Amino acid sequence: MKGFTSIAALSLAVSSVSAHFIFQQLSVGATKYDVFKYIRQNSNYNSPVTDLASNDLRCNVGASGTGTATVSVVAGSQFTFTLDTPVYHQGPVSVYMSKAPGAASDYDGSGAWFKIYDWGPTFSGSTSTWNMAGSYTFTIPSCIPSGDYLLRIQALGIHNPWPAGIPQFYISCAQISIASGGNTTPSPTALIPGAFKETDPGYTVNIYSNFLNYTVPGPAVFSCGSGGGSPAVTTTPTPATTTAAGTTTSKAVSTTFKTSTTSTLTTAKTSTTSVSTCALAKYAQCGGSGWTGCTVCASGSTCQKTNEYYSQCL
Ligand SMILES: *[C@@H]1O[C@H](CO)[C@@H](O)[C@H](O)[C@H]1NC(C)=O
């Protein structure tokens, strides 16, 4: 059935094969899973959703939990969404989550969504740069309750400025089941559809004309650091994290990171005698913008900076 669906979609959409992209593969930690194993498979090949009022904005066209497996993850784990071909329409990439009332595979995404990360543009004078990549890596917040969730990634293509052009939403949802979570209720939340409006500056902006600042559409980013989660207490400041906080990320998203990073550093400086309360396994995330988890690698590996957003025990 699944095979039939994708072949049918492929033949219908064959003329647009090179025009678009789809997030089709999930990794947890260093383990990369099969295409559409834990990601709900859409029926529109790699085409976008453009209707702001459509339920398809949740997880894409034809993407249901039927036939999709749910992956077990520990809160705080790193995950990656990999595309069929790298994002090449300018615009922000965001990750959202919504808790399922029961099993993730039964959930239609009609409940509250919160946002855990934005990849916005960086500005250098009048030049803007978007992070258009073949994969996007972030972490499950460590403080949110255990249970089943939809983990949703969205690339918003604003390359054809509104209103002459219609922004395009490229969406996929993974089904995850979180263990070892915390007690923090994430906020703010929004419903989908509803979270994105034709009046959002981040939706209507013309990125080719006098483009000097940008606000990513949707609710503000939730992070455990600012939302009442408890950052790990460590004795070792992580140089990679310090550097990341000092460099400019997206203007829209940098405030939260600086706050949480500062508190981590303060903790590190003042608790000089205590012993580390955490030790990460090899390949675990140990730092990066917004990281509020453990920053200490167990003996045998050291925390190494991969990029501004991600440091890993290697
Ligand atoms: C840029 O900043 C101005 C002033 O705060 C704001 O009105 C406008 O909506 C912003 N533009 C975008 C695209 O976010």
The ligand as an ORCA input file, in Angstrom:
! r2SCAN-3c Opt
* xyz 0 1
  C      11.767     44.360     11.157
  O      11.707     45.202     12.314
  C      10.607     46.114     12.302
  C      10.755     47.032     13.494
  O      10.795     46.292     14.681
  C       9.299     45.350     12.288
  O       8.202     46.243     12.247
  C       9.263     44.441     11.082
  O       8.106     43.667     11.129
  C      10.485     43.539     11.031
  N      10.488     42.811      9.787
  C      10.475     41.483      9.741
  C      10.480     40.895      8.393
  O      10.468     40.762     10.711
*
